[in-house]
Amino acid sequence: MSSNLPEPTHQPRTQAGDITHPQADYLNVNAWQSNVLLISILIVALCGIAYELIIGTVSSYLLGNSVYQFSLTIGTFMFAMGIGSYLSKLLGKNLLNNFIVIEVVISLIGGACSLLLFIVFPMANAIYTWVMYSLIIIIGALVGMEIPILTTILSYRRSTRESIANVMSLDYLGALIGSVSFPLLLLPHLGLIRSSFAIGLANIFTAIVNIYFFRKTLKNTKLLMSIALSIFIMLVVFMVAGTRLTSFAENHLYFDQVIYQKQTPYQKLTLTRSNSTRDYRLFIDGHLQFSSRDEYRYHEALVHPVMSLEGKIENVLVLGGGDGLAVREVLKYPEVKVIDLVDIDPEITRMGKELPMLAMLNKQSLHHTKVNVFNADAFGFINQPGKAYDRVIIDMPDPHNEAINKLYSKEFYKMISRRMSPNGVLVSQSSSPFFTRRTFWGIEKTLSHVYSNTESYHITVPTFGIWGFHMASNNRDFPSNYNFQVENLWMNTEVMEHARFFSRDIAKIDVPINSIMEPKLYHLYLEDLNH
């Protein structure tokens, strides 16, 4: 009996049970080569997450708002990986050659990404943003191409199910290693620019290893190896010259000469000097902290109003202020017995003690016997039981990210109130009532939620412009006149009288209370700066 059905087609299968791939003879992957590819997957994932973190950190450092920058960086990178995965099917059939070429290109672009971002930043925000997203999309797409290619190659030896399982498990493991290594090893020890070169070296080394193990299978092996070795040597040179390249990038970023810089686990510290005016300036994460020409105005306004109030001032707590300049002013009061300085970063307090320019500026304040330095998180320190403080001086950076936002929250202020003596008074630097008006009054609104009485005032610091402060207390009123008994360069009764007057353009406005659960303040801060 005849049939019109086609004859069944039998295709040879591998031992794993999959249909043999058309290129199985071309890619006869042995056990050693298979292991090399599996390790390559781990390194690819490690490098990919590291590039995300590097670009996100640079953008947070230069533009602020780390949550926003990291969210956009990671989201765009993942989207680009999806595009790359789709485009991988359009590549040619020479899978190993394609993988190695991609690794070579990633090592060049990824290795230079940090330095490139620092160089383009001073041009314009629009140019920086365009370059940043271009780097994210290009690197993300290239990384996205690699996983399908490697999965396909490995499936020539093992079943597709087993290949996918191996690839995905190593991909996730590599991402874990990369995400842990970046904050603990790369950033503190190499900094941003040298970290990107180090990750680029990992990519090009992976390419070189694969060229060696697959040298009999690849096309143009000698050419690929020559290019890869040349790039490897170039990246090694860049790593060795990393300090000079970092100095070049920093000098390109700042107007003045960079005389000291340090990337710590917490922040980037940069000290500059103007040769024409002998002006020293400290920057933390790119944000100016003080200028030696007029810092006395800021620190006298921060310290003397709260210290001049009647009552006991034996125990003083300074939160932040690791440069020792606020402590210098507190030490002018002989009644003070103990000053506890809490700053999370041991490097900034070391600078305040040992860096000649800073030690001279703060008059060796951090070496004084009354001063105890605690390198701890202010939030954790204040939430522990301990002595009651008569004065609390908050000298923290502006709330430009979510981490600092908590140090201006109602929860933080409540914890401080539990560590204050019955007539204790708090003072906080509060940004500019002119440039960041909603931020300034948001701090006051949050303090008013915790304390029964507040006092707001502002001064002019030439480097910063108009700058504001708030004092707060639960069991005392603030006087109508302030009398300053200690010697200082600028602060007096008349200055304080004018400081308490707010013109219409900086007058109090209604703003929300800031809390940890609803972090309003740093959003207001960023919106204020963009207006």
Secondary structure, 3 states (H helix, E strand, C coil): CCCCCCCCCCCCECCCCCECCCCCCCCCCCHHHHHHHHHHHHHHHHHHHHHHHHHHHHHHHHHCCHHHHHHHHHHHHHHHHHHHHHHHHHCCCCHHHHHHHHHHHHHHHHHHHHHHHHHHCCCCHHHHHHHHHHHHHHHHHHHHHHHHHHHHHHCCCCCHHHHHHHHHHHHHHHHHHHHHHHHHHHHHHHHHHHHHHHHHHHHHHHHHHHHHHCCCCCCCHHHHHHHHHHHHHHHHHHHHCHHHHHHHHHHHHCCCEEEEEEECCCCEEEEEEECCCCEEEEEECCEEEEECCCHHHHHHHHHHHHHCCCCCCCEEEEEECCCCHHHHHHCCCCCCCEEEEECCCHHHHHHHHHCHHHHHHCCCHHHCCCEEEECCCHHHHHCCCCCCEEEEEEECCCCCCHHHHHHHCHHHHHHHHHCEEEEEEEEEECCCCCCCHHHHHHHHHHHHHHCCEEEEEEEEECCCEEEEEEEEECCCCCCCCCCCCCCCCCCCHHHHHHHCCCCHHHCCCCCCCCCCCCCCHHHHHHHHHHC
